[in-house]
Amino acid sequence: MSDAIPAGWKSEDHVLYADASRQFLAQEVSPHIERWRKQGVVDRELWTKAGEAGFLGASIPEAYGGGGAPRSFDAVFFYEHARTGDSGWGVAIQSIVSHYITAYGSEEQKQRWLPGLASGERIAAVAMTEPGCGSDLQAVSTVAELENGQLRINGSKTFITNGQMANLICLVARTGEVAGAKGVSLVFVETEDAPGFRRGQNLEKLGMKGQDTSELFFEDVRVPESNLLGGSGGHGFIQLMKQLVWERLLIGVVALGAMDSMVEATASYTKERKLFSRRLFDLQNTRMKLAEAKTKAEVLRSFIGDCLERLDRGTLDPATASMAKWWGSQMQCEVADECLQLFGGYGYMAEYPIAQAFSDARAQKIYGGANEVMKELIARSLDV
Amino acid sequence: MTTDLYASSEHEAFRATIRKFTEQELRPRAREFDEAGRIDKVLFKKMGALGMLGLRYDPEYGGAGLDWSFSAVMHEELGRSDNAGATLAVSVHTEMSTPSLAQFGSEELKRQYLIPAIAGETVSAVAVTEPDAGSDVSAIKTRAVRDGDDWVINGSKMYITNAANADWLCLLVVTDPDAGYSGFSQIIVPTDLPGVRCDLLDKIGLWGSDTGQFYFDDVRVPVSNTIGDVGRGFQQQMMQFQDERLVACISTLAGAELLWEETKKWTEERILFGKPLSKMQNTQFKMAEMWAQMLAAKELGLAAVRALVAGEDATKTITAAKVFTSNVAIDVATACLQLHGGYGLMKESMAGRAYVDMRVATIGGGSDETMLQYLAKQLGF
C-alpha cells in the first residue's frame, strides 16, 4: 500500500509484491475492465494467468503449490486490485476458500483442492446466502443428508460471487437434525462431477457489473461424505465464524483501495475542471471535501495496517475485523458519494469510473455480513 | 402528512384522476420504460387529453388556469410511478421547458408551440447545461448569431432529459458575448432541423429516462423563435429554474415516500433471527427517522407551494427545499436499500433502483453546491 504506512506488518517483500501486483494488474486487468462489465464476467484465462504469476496462492502453503506467505500478501494484492477500479474479478473468494481448506481440511482435501486453487484451474465460490436467509446463518435450509457414505444435497443459494464460473463450491448446508448452529456444515462440491447442480442466471445488479453473481440450485446432488470440510459434520458454524475474520478484514482492505483511487481521480479531475474561471479544486468547498475524504482514507489505512499486523500474528479478533468491515465500507460509500458530487453531471454517467465506483461500493455495506450484523458482533464483545 | 393546501374536493378529485393514471399507465410499465430507455411517447397524448400538461397555463392555449397547488398534487402522484425516469420525463415537459414560453412567449410562438405541447402532441426539453458549464450557467458557450431574420446556432448541450422524445428544445444560448448577463436568450429549436444531432447517454440510474447530448452545427431558426426579449434569456431561465427545482422536490419526495411504504411492507414480511425485521429496534428507529425527515421535507415543499399560490416570492424556500429534500431522498434510499440486504443490490428491486435514481437529486436541476451558493447570496453573504 502507500509508502506512508508505518505499520510493522509491511516488509520490503510486501513492497516488492505490491509492485509486482500493480504490474500484473495493469496488464491483465485494467485494459479489460470495460469489456468485462459488458460481458458480465471476467475472462476464464485471467484466473490461470494470475495462478501462473503466483497471485492466487501467495498465502497457500508451499507444500500445496502456494507461496507460503502470510495473508497480508493477499491483502496487498486485493488492495492493488481495488485501486484499478475493477469489481468484476472475485479473486478474494479464492483466498477465503483456500484458508478454509488450509485451516480445517484433511490432508487429502488439501492435496486435492489447494494446488488447483493456487494455479487457477479451480475457481472457488462460497455458497452461504439463501433467498430466505442472509444475515441469519442459523436459518440455512439447504440440506446435505448422509446416505450410504454420500451426502445428498437439496436447496438453493443466491447472490453467489463467481457463480457462473466457479468449479469448487464451499457450500453451507444443514447436515444434522439438530436445529441452530450445531447442524451446520461446510461441504465442498466439485461442479464437474455433480449431476443435479444447476447455475441460475447471472444476476443483474446495481454495480459490480463485471462480476458473475448468481443463484445456484442443488437437486439431489450427491458428493462423497469425505467432501465434508475436515471430514465430519456440525462444525460449519465455528469454521465460518473463525474464517469470517479474514473475509471481513479484506472488505476493509478493498474499501481502502477504492478510496485511494477515488480521491486520486477526484483531485486530478477538479484540478482540470474550470468553474467560475477558476479550477474547481480552488473552490473552498472542494478543498474541504477532498481533505475530509483524504483523512478518512488515512485513518482507515492506519487501522487496516494494525489489523493486518494482528492477522499475521493470529490475534485478530472477530469484533475488530467487524469494525474494519463496517467502518471501511461506510467510509468508502461516503467518499464515493462526495467524490461523485465533485464530478457533477459526469459523475452520474455510467462510463465514468467515479460513477462505477459509486455503484460498486454499495454492496460492501451488505455482503460479508451486513453492517448491522457487524455492529451486533462488536456490541457482543462489549457485553462479556 | 399535512394536507391543508389540497383540502378542496377539486384537489381530491384531481388527485384521484392522476393516481388512477399513474397506477394504470405508468406503474405496470415501469420496467418496460427502463428497457426502452424512455417512456412511450404516446403517453404524452393521453396526458394531454386528461388536461395534465398545462395545469397553470392560460385556457386560451389549452391550459387549465389553475395554480401550483394542483401541479403539486399531480407530481406527488406521478412521483409514485415506480420509475423516476418516467416521472422526470413529464415534469421536464410541464415545469422545466414550457414555463418561460407560457410566461414570456409571443402570441405567435405560443400558438405554434405551447398549444401542441399542452395537448401532448409535442414533447419538449430544456437545454441549458453544456459539457463545460453546469453549475456555472453564465459560462455556457453555445452561440446564436443573427443572420437576417434567422439565428444561426452552434454549440453543444449536455444531460438533456427527453432527448429522444423531444420535438423541440427550450435552448439557452449566448446572443451577445459582450453583454454579460444581458447576453443570453432563450430560443425554441425544433429537434428535426438540419444540423441538430443527438447522442444518448448511459447513466448509473434513471434508466427509464432518455438523456442525451445535443450538437448544433449551423442550425437556422427564425429570430421569432426567441422566447421573450433577446438578451433576457438568463433572467427568464433563472425564473424557469424555480418551477424546475420545486417540481424536483415534489417528485423526488413522492418517490421516497413510496419506497418507504414498500420498505415497511418488506420489513414486516422478512423474517430474521426468528422474527420480522420490522420488530428490530434498529429497523424501527431507521424507519422513524426517515419518516421525520420526509415530513420536514414535505412541509418545506408545501411552504414553497403556499407562497407561490399566494403570489409571493418563494426563491429562498425553493432553494432550501431543493437541497434539503434531495439529501433526505438520498438518505431514505440508502437506508431502505440497507434494510433490503442483498436483494436491494439487484437491478430489479425498487430499493436498488431508487438508490441509483435518487443519487442524481443533489446534482440535477442545480447541484447542492449551486443551491447553497445561491441561498447564501440571498441571505446577504
Interface residues (C-beta under 8 A of the other chain):
Chain A: T129 G132 G134 S135 D136 Q138 A139 T158 F159 L203 E204 K205 L206 G207 K274 L275 F276 L283 N285 C333 D337 L340 Q341 G344 G345 G347 Y348 M349 A350 E351 A355 Q356 F358 S359 R362 A363 K365 I366 Y367 A370 N371 E372
Chain B: T129 D132 G134 S135 D136 A139 M158 Y159 L201 D202 K203 I204 G205 I271 L272 F273 G274 N282 I330 T334 L337 Q338 G341 G342 G344 L345 M346 K347 E348 G352 R353 Y355 V356 R359 V360 T362 I363 G364 S367 D368 E369
